[in-house]
Amino acid sequence: MMTKTVTIGGVKIGGGSPIAVQSMTNTRTGDVNATLAQINELNDVGCDIVRCSVPDIDSATALKKICELSPLPVVADIHFDYKLAMLAADNGAAKIRINPGNIGGQDKVDYLASYLKERAIPIRIGVNGGSLDSKYKSLPLDKAMCSSALEHVSLLEKAGFYDIVISVKSSDVAATVSCNRLLSASCTYPLHLGVTEAGLYTSGLVKSSIGIGALLMEGIGDTIRVSLTDNPVEEVSAAKEILKAVNKYDKPYVEVISCPTCARTEIDVKGLAERIRDRLKDTKRNIKVAVMGCVVNGIGESSHCDIGVAGGKHKSAIFKDGKIIETVDNAHIMDRLLQLIEDYGI
């Protein structure tokens, strides 16, 4: 379903716009220098939108300098205190993330909605499966999160506010996927996807890839955040890999295809793949390189790539534009691949 377009700073989400990658700083927001340093790192690896937690007045005040100097639109994450949301808006926040149900009733929602509407600042409604109101406890988790989100939407709509993004997240992957399907069928607001509290890198990446990837392949989702107990830079890298895997990444990129290796492997697949990846990491154009350990699957896989190698016992087949162009001694594979990369002007 086509969602409406919401603009966060200079980034559009929804309405068919490219899927935006988000992350969140884990510095103390009041520490302006540390927070800006992390935002700049996120920008350098391709983040589109960054969120900062705003738990107190010091954090909301610090946003003024952070937003002035940030290369990315800054989202202020607010809980309980609508006044902090207003201060964050005054200090440059491009979007406010709130749970309308916990900021003090319809009158405060109305006031905040009016305040943000005048300033053209959107709201992201954030519903977390671990903090649902007790009235939803009798429902299955997916329906409970969906009902909560739609109730919060209704609070904003009653206030005449429609510049809304919705996120519903749980550490339960199946419930997160199901809930987003329900929301997608129930409204046209852009959906922010993620699996919350996904954990350390490996388990978090697996959960996020399954949950986010499944929805994106169904055409659901307008912006994503991979939540990892790790450096936020890793969240952005993981998000980009998910987008590439489901053909939703809209920027040029290098793809290195390599086999898992087995007893038939005749060349150093891992070493070659890593050297090529590192050589091409700053490339700003599409190129696909295959490093395959033997001829069983290697020839077929390399034939779909711009450049490739299929390993042999003493000599290996080199591919260009899907065709074998020569064989080389295994000791010279890397030199030849690098020469072909140079020929591509990379």
ChimeraX attribute file (.defattr): number of C-alpha atoms within 10 A of each C-alpha:
attribute: neighborCount
match mode: 1-to-1
recipient: residues
	/A:1	13
	/A:2	16
	/A:3	20
	/A:4	19
	/A:5	19
	/A:6	22
	/A:7	17
	/A:8	22
	/A:9	18
	/A:10	11
	/A:11	15
	/A:12	17
	/A:13	23
	/A:14	23
	/A:15	16
	/A:16	15
	/A:17	16
	/A:18	16
	/A:19	21
	/A:20	24
	/A:21	25
	/A:22	27
	/A:23	24
	/A:24	26
	/A:25	20
	/A:26	16
	/A:27	17
	/A:28	15
	/A:29	23
	/A:30	20
	/A:31	14
	/A:32	19
	/A:33	15
	/A:34	15
	/A:35	21
	/A:36	20
	/A:37	15
	/A:38	21
	/A:39	29
	/A:40	16
	/A:41	14
	/A:42	27
	/A:43	18
	/A:44	11
	/A:45	13
	/A:46	17
	/A:47	25
	/A:48	21
	/A:49	27
	/A:50	24
	/A:51	22
	/A:52	25
	/A:53	20
	/A:54	25
	/A:55	18
	/A:56	14
	/A:57	14
	/A:58	13
	/A:59	22
	/A:60	29
	/A:61	19
	/A:62	19
	/A:63	30
	/A:64	18
	/A:65	14
	/A:66	27
	/A:67	19
	/A:68	14
	/A:69	13
	/A:70	18
	/A:71	17
	/A:72	24
	/A:73	22
	/A:74	26
	/A:75	30
	/A:76	30
	/A:77	23
	/A:78	24
	/A:79	20
	/A:80	15
	/A:81	16
	/A:82	20
	/A:83	16
	/A:84	22
	/A:85	26
	/A:86	19
	/A:87	18
	/A:88	28
	/A:89	23
	/A:90	17
	/A:91	18
	/A:92	21
	/A:93	28
	/A:94	27
	/A:95	28
	/A:96	25
	/A:97	24
	/A:98	22
	/A:99	22
	/A:100	29
	/A:101	21
	/A:102	14
	/A:103	19
	/A:104	12
	/A:105	11
	/A:106	15
	/A:107	12
	/A:108	15
	/A:109	23
	/A:110	18
	/A:111	15
	/A:112	20
	/A:113	27
	/A:114	16
	/A:115	16
	/A:116	20
	/A:117	17
	/A:118	8
	/A:119	12
	/A:120	16
	/A:121	22
	/A:122	24
	/A:123	27
	/A:124	23
	/A:125	25
	/A:126	22
	/A:127	25
	/A:128	20
	/A:129	20
	/A:130	14
	/A:131	9
	/A:132	16
	/A:133	13
	/A:134	8
	/A:135	9
	/A:136	15
	/A:137	11
	/A:138	9
	/A:139	11
	/A:140	11
	/A:141	21
	/A:142	23
	/A:143	18
	/A:144	21
	/A:145	33
	/A:146	25
	/A:147	18
	/A:148	23
	/A:149	24
	/A:150	17
	/A:151	14
	/A:152	22
	/A:153	24
	/A:154	15
	/A:155	19
	/A:156	23
	/A:157	15
	/A:158	14
	/A:159	18
	/A:160	13
	/A:161	20
	/A:162	18
	/A:163	22
	/A:164	24
	/A:165	28
	/A:166	24
	/A:167	25
	/A:168	26
	/A:169	24
	/A:170	23
	/A:171	21
	/A:172	18
	/A:173	20
	/A:174	15
	/A:175	22
	/A:176	28
	/A:177	24
	/A:178	18
	/A:179	25
	/A:180	27
	/A:181	17
	/A:182	16
	/A:183	24
	/A:184	20
	/A:185	11
	/A:186	11
	/A:187	16
	/A:188	18
	/A:189	23
	/A:190	27
	/A:191	25
	/A:192	27
	/A:193	28
	/A:194	29
	/A:195	30
	/A:196	23
	/A:197	19
	/A:198	22
	/A:199	18
	/A:200	12
	/A:201	17
	/A:202	11
	/A:203	12
	/A:204	22
	/A:205	22
	/A:206	13
	/A:207	24
	/A:208	30
	/A:209	23
	/A:210	16
	/A:211	23
	/A:212	28
	/A:213	23
	/A:214	14
	/A:215	18
	/A:216	21
	/A:217	14
	/A:218	10
	/A:219	14
	/A:220	24
	/A:221	29
	/A:222	27
	/A:223	25
	/A:224	26
	/A:225	24
	/A:226	29
	/A:227	28
	/A:228	25
	/A:229	14
	/A:230	13
	/A:231	14
	/A:232	23
	/A:233	22
	/A:234	19
	/A:235	26
	/A:236	26
	/A:237	16
	/A:238	23
	/A:239	29
	/A:240	24
	/A:241	16
	/A:242	22
	/A:243	21
	/A:244	16
	/A:245	13
	/A:246	14
	/A:247	11
	/A:248	17
	/A:249	18
	/A:250	13
	/A:251	12
	/A:252	11
	/A:253	18
	/A:254	18
	/A:255	18
	/A:256	18
	/A:257	17
	/A:258	21
	/A:259	17
	/A:260	10
	/A:261	15
	/A:262	9
	/A:263	7
	/A:264	13
	/A:265	19
	/A:266	20
	/A:267	24
	/A:268	15
	/A:269	21
	/A:270	16
	/A:271	12
	/A:272	18
	/A:273	20
	/A:274	13
	/A:275	13
	/A:276	21
	/A:277	17
	/A:278	10
	/A:279	13
	/A:280	19
	/A:281	12
	/A:282	11
	/A:283	13
	/A:284	12
	/A:285	12
	/A:286	11
	/A:287	18
	/A:288	17
	/A:289	25
	/A:290	27
	/A:291	28
	/A:292	33
	/A:293	28
	/A:294	24
	/A:295	20
	/A:296	13
	/A:297	12
	/A:298	21
	/A:299	23
	/A:300	13
	/A:301	21
	/A:302	29
	/A:303	19
	/A:304	17
	/A:305	22
	/A:306	19
	/A:307	25
	/A:308	31
	/A:309	35
	/A:310	30
	/A:311	29
	/A:312	21
	/A:313	14
	/A:314	12
	/A:315	18
	/A:316	24
	/A:317	24
	/A:318	25
	/A:319	25
	/A:320	20
	/A:321	14
	/A:322	17
	/A:323	17
	/A:324	17
	/A:325	10
	/A:326	12
	/A:327	18
	/A:328	17
	/A:329	14
	/A:330	17
	/A:331	12
	/A:332	11
	/A:333	23
	/A:334	16
	/A:335	11
	/A:336	16
	/A:337	21
	/A:338	17
	/A:339	13
	/A:340	18
	/A:341	19
	/A:342	10
	/A:343	9
	/A:344	11
	/A:345	7
	/A:346	15
